[in-house]
């Protein structure tokens, strides 16, 4: 490219005081495209992945094209067939990401391009904002807050990319508590004797994965029985007593809203057992922290402040676009045990790079939460959380009045409802219970798959045992549909429409597939 052509490209494609008008015009078009996408009611214009691959996969672009052409291509091939988490009918997860203030924060975060690995030179104001946001979160969960912060180890928390990394960071601190100096000197213990206790059936995969990444063995978990999707305290006590000489228990993990049923554990009781046996007590509150914003619902979190560490996912529960999660610790000094420094850029009093394992360059993610919290305020956020909870309760009430639906979690915790379509004439046969459950599961899997491919609604599905024997077949594994909505735009009329659509699909699928066609249906869905 000739020098004058390269200069024209620089003037056109890189922001400067000389091209502000044209840049704003171009970016306005991109923003309008994104907002129109978020505002559409349809969840997805579904295409099979192999079809999408044929549309999207191309050779390396050698010469480039105008940004307007790139935007047009993006709109037709990528945006058009993407899942809209902001649709009011996206009811699978609460991650709606449609807060105007959060979107403003996300845009400005990218414009600012701060790097919080270093405070003085790379992110002076941003570091102070993030410290303040962490103070707000600590106050919300009931941890003590040090207002006069002298260094980064007074803060007691850090913002990371997601709940998986937050949980991994918590497990890293638990390891250093159980085996001091491992980070610096390596493993001086037998990893095969290390165990982390998880609640059976409702655990999140991130804890097991973290143990693998930390060299402790992904298989070295031990599961405590659950009762109504909560830790069975009696079984936990027996497990600890019976295995005291067999294992070195590194951590006990409890949930403020597990990712399936959203049930909240008895933190005070679990804490007493953890304290008695000198075990790190970790609480995964990636979903459950939302209750802390509501004066009416916060008591349901119980003594969450007793956790040695707490992980939270604002991008799940507070209408933010991805990514933003955090890990908090009761004792801020716990971060020293996993600290890493470099004379190059990180050795400063307020450099978050000293306490963010697995992260180098660290974006200003917390700005999205700062914008939302400052704009809405805790009380308004609390009202929105209560509305979210009440919608889940409304769905439960409506389903329980229907003969052709079953609700697996009668108690609504946070915003999760696990339910199944069951034709009213379809009853368990004691002689063939396995066949009955198989057919019921396949029926609901087909409903979920069809619902998603249609693109008008989206609910989740997974396997979980029927701990309450709702179906009447014991604790066999079920494949329920799961509603978990966090969108303030969703209303009771949308819930009614979901029920109606699921029922219609259930009737269609039930008529289409006879009892003897279950195996063919399974093969088609595999």
C-alpha positions as semicolon CSV with decimal commas, in nm:
position;residue;x (nm);y (nm);z (nm)
1;X;0,000;0,000;0,000
2;X;0,132;0,344;-0,092
3;X;0,211;0,580;0,195
4;X;-0,072;0,818;0,108
5;X;-0,323;0,529;0,098
6;X;-0,199;0,404;0,433
7;X;-0,240;0,753;0,574
8;X;-0,599;0,770;0,452
9;X;-0,667;0,432;0,617
10;X;-0,523;0,561;0,946
11;X;-0,736;0,874;0,931
12;X;-1,049;0,669;0,860
13;X;-1,009;0,369;1,093
14;X;-0,849;0,511;1,411
15;X;-1,009;0,760;1,648
16;X;-0,857;1,107;1,660
17;X;-0,971;1,465;1,717
18;X;-0,977;1,506;1,338
19;X;-1,238;1,241;1,262
20;X;-1,475;1,257;1,560
21;X;-1,783;1,333;1,347
22;X;-1,738;1,042;1,109
23;X;-1,647;0,805;1,395
24;X;-1,962;0,900;1,588
25;X;-2,176;0,849;1,278
26;X;-2,027;0,505;1,223
27;X;-2,050;0,400;1,587
28;X;-2,407;0,525;1,610
29;X;-2,496;0,280;1,332
30;X;-2,330;-0,004;1,522
31;X;-2,502;0,092;1,847
32;X;-2,839;0,116;1,674
33;X;-2,786;-0,231;1,530
34;X;-2,706;-0,373;1,873
35;X;-2,999;-0,203;2,046
36;X;-3,242;-0,320;1,776
37;X;-3,113;-0,673;1,834
38;X;-3,171;-0,648;2,209
39;X;-3,517;-0,500;2,162
40;X;-3,649;-0,781;1,941
41;X;-3,885;-1,028;2,110
42;X;-3,769;-1,333;1,916
43;X;-3,506;-1,530;2,107
44;X;-3,325;-1,667;1,803
45;X;-3,356;-1,720;1,431
46;X;-3,223;-2,071;1,458
47;X;-2,994;-2,239;1,207
48;X;-2,804;-2,566;1,256
49;X;-2,438;-2,512;1,344
50;X;-2,310;-2,676;1,027
51;X;-2,522;-2,433;0,823
52;X;-2,386;-2,141;1,022
53;X;-2,032;-2,265;0,970
54;X;-2,090;-2,260;0,595
55;X;-2,205;-1,899;0,616
56;X;-1,936;-1,770;0,850
57;X;-1,614;-1,964;0,790
58;X;-1,397;-1,786;0,531
59;X;-1,032;-1,756;0,429
60;X;-0,812;-1,492;0,594
61;X;-0,923;-1,143;0,483
62;X;-0,618;-1,012;0,297
63;X;-0,716;-0,668;0,170
64;X;-0,998;-0,568;0,402
65;X;-1,321;-0,383;0,327
66;X;-1,513;-0,077;0,443
67;X;-1,646;-0,093;0,798
68;X;-1,996;-0,040;0,661
69;X;-1,957;-0,361;0,460
70;X;-1,828;-0,545;0,767
71;X;-2,124;-0,425;0,971
72;X;-2,367;-0,536;0,701
73;X;-2,205;-0,880;0,682
74;X;-2,210;-0,906;1,061
75;X;-2,578;-0,819;1,076
76;X;-2,675;-1,077;0,815
77;X;-2,457;-1,371;0,913
78;X;-2,378;-1,329;1,285
79;X;-2,625;-1,102;1,463
80;X;-2,928;-1,238;1,280
81;X;-2,866;-1,592;1,406
82;X;-2,745;-1,509;1,758
83;X;-2,934;-1,580;2,079
84;X;-3,096;-1,272;2,228
85;X;-3,051;-1,299;2,606
86;X;-3,238;-0,968;2,632
87;X;-3,565;-1,103;2,492
88;X;-3,846;-1,112;2,747
89;X;-3,906;-1,471;2,634
90;X;-3,549;-1,580;2,709
91;X;-3,637;-1,774;3,025
92;X;-3,348;-2,017;3,054
93;X;-3,100;-1,800;3,245
94;X;-3,123;-1,462;3,416
95;X;-2,833;-1,306;3,222
96;X;-3,043;-1,055;3,027
97;X;-2,773;-0,788;2,986
98;X;-3,022;-0,518;2,887
99;X;-2,966;-0,248;3,148
100;X;-2,918;0,084;2,968
101;X;-2,681;0,208;3,237
102;X;-2,479;-0,114;3,223
103;X;-2,456;-0,092;2,845
104;X;-2,332;0,265;2,880
105;X;-2,072;0,141;3,126
106;X;-1,970;-0,138;2,889
107;X;-1,926;0,104;2,601
108;X;-1,723;0,348;2,809
109;X;-1,518;0,065;2,958
110;X;-1,402;-0,025;2,610
111;X;-1,344;0,336;2,512
112;X;-1,132;0,398;2,823
113;X;-0,927;0,078;2,780
114;X;-0,790;0,085;3,135
115;X;-0,572;-0,198;3,265
116;X;-0,621;-0,260;3,637
117;X;-0,318;-0,483;3,662
118;X;-0,144;-0,157;3,753
119;X;-0,296;0,140;3,932
120;X;-0,071;0,444;3,910
121;X;0,002;0,451;3,539
122;X;-0,259;0,223;3,376
123;X;-0,578;0,269;3,578
124;X;-0,562;0,536;3,852
125;X;-0,932;0,633;3,870
126;X;-1,054;0,289;3,761
127;X;-0,869;0,121;4,049
128;X;-1,045;0,348;4,298
129;X;-1,384;0,275;4,141
130;X;-1,324;-0,100;4,160
131;X;-1,215;-0,078;4,523
132;X;-1,534;0,113;4,600
133;X;-1,754;-0,141;4,417
134;X;-1,595;-0,425;4,614
135;X;-1,663;-0,233;4,935
136;X;-2,030;-0,213;4,836
137;X;-2,041;-0,587;4,772
138;X;-1,872;-0,665;5,105
139;X;-2,122;-0,450;5,290
140;X;-2,406;-0,622;5,106
141;X;-2,301;-0,972;5,224
142;X;-2,228;-0,859;5,578
143;X;-1,849;-0,862;5,571
144;X;-1,659;-0,588;5,753
145;X;-1,546;-0,304;5,529
146;X;-1,224;-0,113;5,578
147;X;-1,292;0,239;5,458
148;X;-0,937;0,365;5,501
149;X;-0,768;0,150;5,238
150;X;-0,388;0,170;5,252
151;X;-0,310;-0,108;5,004
152;X;-0,483;-0,361;4,784
153;X;-0,480;-0,624;5,060
154;X;-0,718;-0,412;5,267
155;X;-0,989;-0,447;5,003
156;X;-1,094;-0,811;5,054
157;X;-1,211;-0,895;4,705
158;X;-1,137;-0,880;4,337
159;X;-1,335;-0,869;4,014
160;X;-1,276;-1,150;3,764
161;X;-1,420;-1,269;3,434
162;X;-1,674;-1,525;3,554
163;X;-1,795;-1,754;3,830
164;X;-1,562;-2,035;3,724
165;X;-1,254;-1,820;3,777
166;X;-1,400;-1,677;4,097
167;X;-1,450;-2,028;4,237
168;X;-1,102;-2,132;4,122
169;X;-0,953;-1,834;4,305
170;X;-1,145;-1,929;4,621
171;X;-1,016;-2,287;4,598
172;X;-0,663;-2,154;4,555
173;X;-0,696;-1,965;4,884
174;X;-0,846;-2,273;5,049
175;X;-0,544;-2,474;4,934
176;X;-0,303;-2,220;5,080
177;X;-0,494;-2,225;5,410
178;X;-0,476;-2,605;5,426
179;X;-0,122;-2,635;5,287
180;X;0,064;-2,306;5,345
181;X;0,341;-2,222;5,101
182;X;0,225;-2,452;4,821
183;X;0,217;-2,162;4,573
184;X;0,582;-2,080;4,643
185;X;0,743;-2,418;4,711
186;X;0,518;-2,666;4,536
187;X;0,329;-2,968;4,660
188;X;0,466;-3,123;4,980
189;X;0,160;-3,333;5,061
190;X;-0,023;-3,627;4,909
191;X;-0,295;-3,484;4,678
192;X;-0,478;-3,818;4,675
193;X;-0,575;-3,759;5,040
194;X;-0,717;-3,411;4,973
195;X;-1,093;-3,382;4,955
196;X;-1,339;-3,102;4,889
197;X;-1,698;-3,164;5,001
198;X;-1,974;-3,083;4,751
199;X;-2,352;-3,124;4,775
200;X;-2,468;-3,418;4,566
201;X;-2,659;-3,350;4,242
202;X;-2,655;-2,968;4,265
203;X;-2,280;-2,895;4,259
204;X;-2,135;-2,662;3,996
205;X;-1,867;-2,813;3,774
206;X;-1,625;-2,527;3,842
207;X;-1,514;-2,665;4,178
208;X;-1,413;-3,001;4,034
209;X;-1,244;-2,830;3,741
210;X;-1,054;-2,601;3,979
211;X;-0,913;-2,896;4,169
212;X;-0,781;-3,036;3,843
213;X;-0,622;-2,705;3,746
214;X;-0,465;-2,669;4,091
215;X;-0,304;-3,011;4,071
216;X;-0,524;-3,158;4,342
217;X;-0,719;-3,401;4,125
218;X;-1,058;-3,340;3,973
219;X;-1,176;-3,672;4,115
220;X;-1,086;-3,577;4,471
221;X;-1,429;-3,454;4,572
222;X;-1,658;-3,624;4,815
223;X;-2,032;-3,567;4,789
224;X;-2,261;-3,514;5,083
225;X;-2,620;-3,620;5,043
226;X;-2,884;-3,355;4,976
227;X;-3,234;-3,328;5,113
228;X;-3,475;-3,104;4,920
229;X;-3,169;-2,993;4,720
230;X;-2,990;-2,871;5,038
231;X;-2,692;-3,021;5,216
232;X;-2,810;-3,297;5,449
233;X;-2,651;-3,172;5,770
234;X;-2,668;-3,508;5,943
235;X;-2,490;-3,677;5,655
236;X;-2,228;-3,401;5,649
237;X;-2,157;-3,448;6,017
238;X;-2,123;-3,825;5,979
239;X;-1,906;-3,783;5,670
240;X;-1,662;-3,559;5,857
241;X;-1,650;-3,777;6,167
242;X;-1,619;-4,109;5,982
243;X;-1,342;-3,989;5,749
244;X;-1,137;-3,769;5,981
245;X;-0,837;-4,002;5,957
246;X;-0,877;-4,091;5,592
247;X;-0,873;-3,753;5,418
248;X;-0,747;-3,399;5,455
249;X;-1,061;-3,194;5,398
250;X;-0,960;-2,871;5,226
251;X;-1,300;-2,705;5,181
252;X;-1,674;-2,743;5,219
253;X;-1,880;-2,580;4,942
254;X;-2,237;-2,467;4,998
255;X;-2,472;-2,275;4,771
256;X;-2,675;-1,958;4,790
257;X;-2,873;-2,068;4,490
258;X;-2,734;-2,373;4,312
259;X;-2,747;-2,349;3,934
260;X;-3,038;-2,594;3,902
261;X;-3,293;-2,549;4,181
262;X;-3,165;-2,217;4,327
263;X;-3,193;-2,364;4,678
264;X;-3,011;-2,190;4,963
265;X;-2,814;-2,393;5,218
266;X;-2,816;-2,354;5,596
267;X;-2,494;-2,155;5,625
268;X;-2,488;-2,125;6,003
269;X;-2,508;-2,502;6,050
270;X;-2,250;-2,578;5,779
271;X;-2,019;-2,312;5,923
272;X;-2,030;-2,473;6,267
273;X;-1,914;-2,805;6,124
274;X;-1,647;-2,639;5,910
275;X;-1,520;-2,445;6,210
276;X;-1,517;-2,756;6,430
277;X;-1,298;-2,940;6,179
278;X;-1,092;-2,636;6,073
279;X;-1,205;-2,649;5,710
280;X;-1,235;-2,357;5,468
281;X;-1,604;-2,277;5,415
282;X;-1,682;-2,151;5,065
283;X;-2,022;-2,018;4,955
284;X;-2,107;-2,001;4,587
285;X;-2,355;-1,711;4,577
286;X;-2,322;-1,645;4,204
287;X;-2,701;-1,651;4,183
288;X;-2,815;-1,599;4,540
289;X;-2,652;-1,266;4,615
290;X;-2,940;-1,093;4,437
291;X;-3,153;-1,148;4,749
292;X;-2,916;-0,918;4,942
293;X;-3,050;-0,617;4,749
294;X;-3,403;-0,673;4,880
295;X;-3,498;-0,589;5,239
296;X;-3,782;-0,841;5,218
297;X;-3,580;-1,129;5,069
298;X;-3,237;-1,079;5,227
299;X;-3,325;-1,279;5,543
300;X;-3,349;-1,588;5,322
301;X;-2,971;-1,571;5,276
302;X;-2,930;-1,645;5,646
303;X;-2,576;-1,611;5,779
304;X;-2,401;-1,583;5,446
305;X;-2,135;-1,364;5,608
306;X;-1,996;-1,676;5,780
307;X;-1,836;-1,800;5,459
308;X;-1,457;-1,775;5,441
309;X;-1,506;-1,690;5,075
310;X;-1,808;-1,591;4,868
311;X;-1,832;-1,584;4,489
312;X;-2,086;-1,373;4,303
313;X;-2,192;-1,316;3,941
314;X;-2,330;-0,965;3,881
315;X;-2,351;-1,045;3,508
316;X;-2,602;-1,319;3,597
317;X;-2,822;-1,133;3,839
318;X;-2,794;-0,758;3,778
319;X;-2,885;-0,707;3,410
320;X;-2,522;-0,654;3,301
321;X;-2,362;-0,762;2,973
322;X;-2,082;-1,015;3,012
323;X;-1,837;-1,043;3,190
324;X;-1,831;-0,950;3,557
325;X;-1,791;-1,178;3,857
326;X;-1,615;-1,136;4,190
327;X;-1,465;-1,330;4,479
328;X;-1,482;-1,189;4,832
329;X;-1,308;-1,316;5,145
330;X;-1,396;-1,269;5,510
331;X;-1,031;-1,201;5,594
332;X;-0,881;-0,968;5,331
333;X;-0,531;-1,089;5,424
334;X;-0,618;-1,426;5,264
335;X;-0,524;-1,278;4,929
336;X;-0,161;-1,239;5,037
337;X;-0,117;-1,616;5,027
338;X;-0,192;-1,622;4,652
339;X;-0,030;-1,291;4,561
340;X;0,206;-1,247;4,271
341;X;0,410;-0,936;4,191
342;X;0,639;-0,803;3,925
343;X;0,882;-0,513;3,950
344;X;0,781;-0,433;3,593
345;X;0,428;-0,306;3,655
346;X;0,248;-0,454;3,954
347;X;0,442;-0,361;4,266
348;X;0,216;-0,075;4,374
349;X;-0,011;-0,031;4,674
350;X;-0,335;-0,037;4,473
351;X;-0,243;-0,268;4,184
352;X;-0,507;-0,540;4,147
353;X;-0,254;-0,738;3,944
354;X;-0,107;-0,855;4,275
355;X;-0,422;-1,052;4,363
356;X;-0,580;-1,175;4,041
357;X;-0,443;-1,525;3,973
358;X;-0,476;-1,645;3,613
359;X;-0,538;-1,288;3,490
360;X;-0,278;-1,063;3,337
361;X;-0,427;-0,761;3,168
362;X;-0,742;-0,675;3,363
363;X;-1,018;-0,470;3,203
364;X;-1,239;-0,222;3,385
365;X;-1,528;-0,471;3,413
366;X;-1,653;-0,323;3,740
367;X;-1,755;-0,003;3,560
368;X;-2,070;-0,177;3,433
369;X;-2,179;-0,255;3,788
370;X;-2,082;0,093;3,908
371;X;-2,303;0,252;3,641
372;X;-2,598;0,025;3,719
373;X;-2,575;0,056;4,096
374;X;-2,526;0,431;4,088
375;X;-2,816;0,477;3,844
376;X;-3,074;0,238;3,989
377;X;-2,973;0,232;4,355
378;X;-2,997;-0,065;4,589
379;X;-3,365;-0,019;4,670
380;X;-3,480;-0,012;4,309
381;X;-3,262;-0,313;4,230
382;X;-3,420;-0,485;4,529
383;X;-3,769;-0,412;4,394
384;X;-3,669;-0,564;4,058
385;X;-3,534;-0,875;4,234
386;X;-3,860;-0,913;4,427
387;X;-4,054;-0,884;4,101
388;X;-3,830;-1,154;3,953
389;X;-3,895;-1,381;4,250
390;X;-4,270;-1,318;4,234
391;X;-4,280;-1,412;3,865
392;X;-4,124;-1,750;3,946
393;X;-4,382;-1,794;4,223
394;X;-4,658;-1,706;3,977
395;X;-4,537;-1,969;3,731
396;X;-4,528;-2,227;4,010
397;X;-4,883;-2,143;4,117
398;X;-5,014;-2,166;3,762
399;X;-4,843;-2,499;3,695
400;X;-4,964;-2,651;4,021
401;X;-5,322;-2,582;3,913
402;X;-5,271;-2,786;3,595
403;X;-5,319;-3,162;3,575
404;X;-5,071;-3,189;3,288
405;X;-4,769;-3,032;3,463
406;X;-4,545;-3,138;3,749
407;X;-4,330;-2,897;3,957
408;X;-4,016;-3,050;4,105
409;X;-3,926;-2,768;4,345
410;X;-4,244;-2,668;4,528
411;X;-4,053;-2,404;4,724
412;X;-3,955;-2,115;4,499
413;X;-3,599;-2,012;4,568
414;X;-3,484;-1,699;4,389
415;X;-3,610;-1,742;4,031
416;X;-3,592;-2,112;3,939
417;X;-3,884;-2,340;3,856
418;X;-3,815;-2,698;3,748
419;X;-4,119;-2,847;3,581
420;X;-4,228;-3,119;3,341
421;X;-4,513;-3,159;3,099
422;X;-4,700;-3,482;3,173
423;X;-5,015;-3,578;2,983
424;X;-5,293;-3,614;3,237
425;X;-5,374;-3,964;3,112
426;X;-5,012;-4,073;3,145
427;X;-4,963;-4,248;3,480
428;X;-4,672;-4,450;3,620
429;X;-4,692;-4,825;3,590
430;X;-4,529;-5,000;3,885
431;X;-4,426;-5,282;3,654
432;X;-4,245;-5,055;3,409
433;X;-4,131;-4,747;3,599
434;X;-3,806;-4,714;3,406
435;X;-3,994;-4,709;3,075
436;X;-4,237;-4,452;3,213
437;X;-3,957;-4,218;3,325
438;X;-3,774;-4,269;2,996
439;X;-4,077;-4,168;2,795
440;X;-4,149;-3,869;3,020
441;X;-3,789;-3,750;2,987
442;X;-3,779;-3,789;2,610
443;X;-4,108;-3,605;2,578
444;X;-3,976;-3,303;2,771
445;X;-3,641;-3,306;2,588
446;X;-3,827;-3,288;2,258
447;X;-4,043;-3,002;2,387
448;X;-3,734;-2,806;2,492
449;X;-3,552;-2,869;2,165
450;X;-3,852;-2,773;1,952
451;X;-3,918;-2,464;2,162
452;X;-3,563;-2,341;2,110
453;X;-3,556;-2,414;1,737
454;X;-3,883;-2,224;1,691
455;X;-3,706;-1,927;1,845
456;X;-3,999;-1,769;2,031
457;X;-3,916;-1,904;2,380
458;X;-3,617;-2,058;2,549
459;X;-3,615;-2,261;2,870
460;X;-3,330;-2,480;2,993
461;X;-3,315;-2,854;3,056
462;X;-3,081;-3,087;3,246
463;X;-3,091;-3,412;3,441
464;X;-3,158;-3,419;3,815
465;X;-3,298;-3,682;4,050
466;X;-3,655;-3,654;4,170
467;X;-3,553;-3,594;4,533
468;X;-3,909;-3,511;4,634
469;X;-4,060;-3,810;4,449
470;X;-4,292;-3,572;4,267
471;X;-4,333;-3,805;3,971
472;X;-4,398;-4,104;4,197
473;X;-4,110;-4,319;4,073
474;X;-3,862;-4,278;4,358
475;X;-3,544;-4,077;4,305
476;X;-3,500;-4,167;3,939
477;X;-3,322;-3,919;3,714
478;X;-3,553;-3,674;3,543
479;X;-3,510;-3,432;3,253
480;X;-3,719;-3,132;3,355
481;X;-3,768;-2,800;3,183
482;X;-3,624;-2,515;3,387
483;X;-3,748;-2,157;3,396
484;X;-3,501;-1,902;3,534
485;X;-3,570;-1,551;3,415
486;X;-3,402;-1,227;3,518
487;X;-3,545;-0,986;3,264
488;X;-3,746;-0,694;3,410
489;X;-3,946;-0,683;3,085
490;X;-4,095;-1,031;3,137
491;X;-4,452;-1,021;3,269
492;X;-4,723;-1,263;3,384
493;X;-4,875;-1,260;3,037
494;X;-4,544;-1,392;2,901
495;X;-4,550;-1,669;3,162
496;X;-4,903;-1,759;3,053
497;X;-4,791;-1,770;2,690
498;X;-4,501;-2,000;2,783
499;X;-4,732;-2,245;2,960
500;X;-4,969;-2,245;2,666
501;X;-4,690;-2,307;2,414
502;X;-4,531;-2,587;2,618
503;X;-4,869;-2,754;2,657
504;X;-4,940;-2,730;2,283
505;X;-4,599;-2,871;2,196
506;X;-4,641;-3,146;2,454
507;X;-4,970;-3,251;2,302
508;X;-4,820;-3,245;1,952
509;X;-4,514;-3,447;2,050
510;X;-4,720;-3,694;2,252
511;X;-4,946;-3,762;1,952
512;X;-4,652;-3,781;1,715
513;X;-4,448;-4,035;1,907
514;X;-4,600;-4,351;2,041
515;X;-4,473;-4,538;2,341
516;X;-4,276;-4,773;2,114
517;X;-4,094;-4,492;1,934
518;X;-3,889;-4,374;2,232
519;X;-3,565;-4,530;2,111
520;X;-3,594;-4,371;1,769
521;X;-3,663;-4,034;1,929
522;X;-3,356;-4,064;2,153
523;X;-3,136;-4,141;1,854
524;X;-3,267;-3,839;1,667
525;X;-3,197;-3,606;1,963
526;X;-2,849;-3,743;2,038
